[in-house]
Every structure is written in C-alpha cells, then in structure tokens.
Amino acid sequence: MVAVKFFLWYNKIMSSVDEIMAGADKPVKRPVIKVENVSFSYPSDESNLVLQDINLEVFRGEFLALLGHNGSGKSTLAKLFNGLLVPLTGDIEIFGLNTAYEENEFKIRRNIGLVFQNPDNQMVTTIIEDDVAFGPENVGIPRNEIIERVRWALDAVGMSAYAKGTPTRLSGGQKQRIAIAGVLALKPKVIVLDESTAMLDPRGRREVLAVAKRLQKEEGITVILITHFMEEALMADRVVVLDKGKVYMQGKPLEVFENEEALKQIKLGAPPVISLKNRLREMGASINDVYTEGELAKELGKLI
C-alpha cells in the first residue's frame, strides 16, 4: 500500500516537472502597466466619475493607441499612468510599483515619460541641448553622463544638428521632437504621448510619429499614443477606445476599425483608407488588408 502511494506521488511530481520543462522556453508576457478596476473623479466634481472600472494591461515594447472623444478620460488615464493622479478606487501598478504609495513616485516617473500637447509649454531654456539636459540635471545625473544622454536623445529624434540652437526658431514638429528628447534623456522605459500631435501640421505629425515608431522598434521603448486622429492609430500594435470613462472596445487596429458600426455609436469612425476598403469589400471587391493610401492604390490597380 505504501509502495502504491509512493508511486502515485512520484508520478504526480514528475508530471508537474514535465509541464514546467515543456513551457520553460516560452517567455511569460508580464505587463509593464497594470490597471485594475480603476475609477477616478476630480475633487471639484466628485459625483462625476471621469473613469469607471478601467481594466487594462500594457506590455513591454508595445505600441498602444488610446482613442476617444474629448472628455472620454484619455488624458486623465495618462496622468494616472505617471502617478500625477491617484485612483479613487482600484490599483495601478507600473513595473510592479503601486502608484498610490508616495515612496514609489520617483521610480515611477523615471520609468514613465509624459509628453504633453503643446510643445511650447515644455520648453524651459533658450538653448536646445540645455533644455534636453534639464530633466537629468534635476534628478542628479552626473555631468559626464548627462552629456552622453543629451547626445543620444537628440540623435534618437533626429535633432542633433540643432543642439546649439534656440527652440524659438523651430517648427511645431521639431519642438515636439525636442520635448520627446527631453523625456528620453531620463531613459524611461515607457513614453506616453498625450495628444502630442494635436497642435501640429501634417508634416509635424509625421515627424513625431516616425520618431515614436523608431523608438519602439530600435530602443524597445513602450509607446502609448493618445490621439483623436484615427489614421495615427493604424501604426499601433493595439488600439483601446474609451467612451464616457469606460473601455468601449479594444483589439488590433484593423479589428477595431472594421467594426465601423460600433464606432459610429460613439460618433467615431475609421480612417478614410480603411473606410473606403470596407465599402469596396461590401460591393464585392476582393481586396487585401491595407494601412495606407499607397497600399489601397495597389490593390485597386490589381482589380483594374
């Protein structure tokens, strides 16, 4: 009887070991940002919940686009990520650190870089390289390391040639790139672009988005893009749509934008290229998935 029990126990242990070894080469995806049952209201209007029961995970190296109308809670969520605001209920963890604890603020803000909408409001000096160095200087980074970080950050956003110049002579897109460089100099693991392209012309928007995508691909930085331009979300790995403080829908860009009827319910739409592709498919045209006007033109050329 004892021998039988030992045999059953041994088989159970070995089965567990086999399962562990079988999955040993499979990396476990852990979120760098974890939002659990989060609600929030501002003190001036505590009866109005700006965010309601938000559950969301953001993973290392991901490019996440956050969409929604004004008042949907996008910018509030960005400030919660950075620890500038604290949830009314629920928890937010950044790399395992709870934002509700004051002792975690410094570590969280060094890992989460926040770039705001108006680049002029983010400039603090009259020389570009000094502006980029401002953040590292304030957290006590040694001078020699600051010099290297400034060079690296300006190179990363394609603005090295302007290091000795003044921000007043830059275009809106260039100013925003300098603002991103100032955040990069702190070596964050996550960058949140909070409507950072809203005040830029099309060229400036393209410049900023190209930098964001390059940082994700080449530096492995997690990028969260908050925008109301639907076409910008096409470059993301995943799209989250907020409405009235709640997660309305989420998925890969094409999964979200092909569900145009659901988007229309909250007065949003798909990017024009996706909308046109959807209409053509409804008419019976055989068209592959496309992301740009050029790709759609090629598909139309095949049909002709």
C-alpha positions, 0 to 999 in steps of 0.5 A, a space after each residue: 500500500 505504501 509502495 502504491 502511494 509512493 508511486 502515485 506521488 512520484 508520478 504526480 511530481 514528475 508530471 508537474 516537472 514535465 509541464 514546467 520543462 515543456 513551457 520553460 522556453 516560452 517567455 511569460 508576457 508580464 505587463 509593464 502597466 497594470 490597471 485594475 478596476 480603476 475609477 477616478 473623479 476630480 475633487 471639484 466634481 466628485 459625483 462625476 466619475 471621469 473613469 469607471 472600472 478601467 481594466 487594462 494591461 500594457 506590455 513591454 515594447 508595445 505600441 498602444 493607441 488610446 482613442 476617444 472623444 474629448 472628455 472620454 478620460 484619455 488624458 486623465 488615464 495618462 496622468 494616472 499612468 505617471 502617478 500625477 493622479 491617484 485612483 479613487 478606487 482600484 490599483 495601478 501598478 507600473 513595473 510592479 510599483 503601486 502608484 498610490 504609495 508616495 515612496 514609489 513616485 520617483 521610480 515611477 516617473 523615471 520609468 514613465 515619460 509624459 509628453 504633453 500637447 503643446 510643445 511650447 509649454 515644455 520648453 524651459 531654456 533658450 538653448 536646445 541641448 540645455 533644455 534636453 539636459 534639464 530633466 537629468 540635471 534635476 534628478 542628479 545625473 552626473 555631468 559626464 553622463 548627462 552629456 552622453 544622454 543629451 547626445 543620444 536623445 537628440 540623435 534618437 529624434 533626429 535633432 542633433 544638428 540643432 543642439 546649439 540652437 534656440 527652440 524659438 526658431 523651430 517648427 511645431 514638429 521639431 519642438 515636439 521632437 525636442 520635448 520627446 528628447 527631453 523625456 528620453 534623456 531620463 531613459 524611461 522605459 515607457 513614453 506616453 504621448 498625450 495628444 502630442 500631435 494635436 497642435 501640429 501640421 501634417 508634416 509635424 505629425 509625421 515627424 513625431 510619429 516616425 520618431 515614436 515608431 523608431 523608438 519602439 522598434 530600435 530602443 524597445 521603448 513602450 509607446 502609448 499614443 493618445 490621439 483623436 486622429 484615427 489614421 495615427 492609430 493604424 501604426 499601433 500594435 493595439 488600439 483601446 477606445 474609451 467612451 464616457 470613462 469606460 473601455 468601449 472596445 479594444 483589439 488590433 487596429 484593423 479589428 477595431 476599425 472594421 467594426 465601423 458600426 460600433 464606432 459610429 455609436 460613439 460618433 467615431 469612425 475609421 480612417 478614410 483608407 480603411 473606410 473606403 476598403 470596407 465599402 469596396 469589400 461590401 460591393 464585392 471587391 476582393 481586396 487585401 488588408 491595407 494601412 495606407 493610401 499607397 497600399 489601397 492604390 495597389 490593390 485597386 490597380 490589381 482589380 483594374 
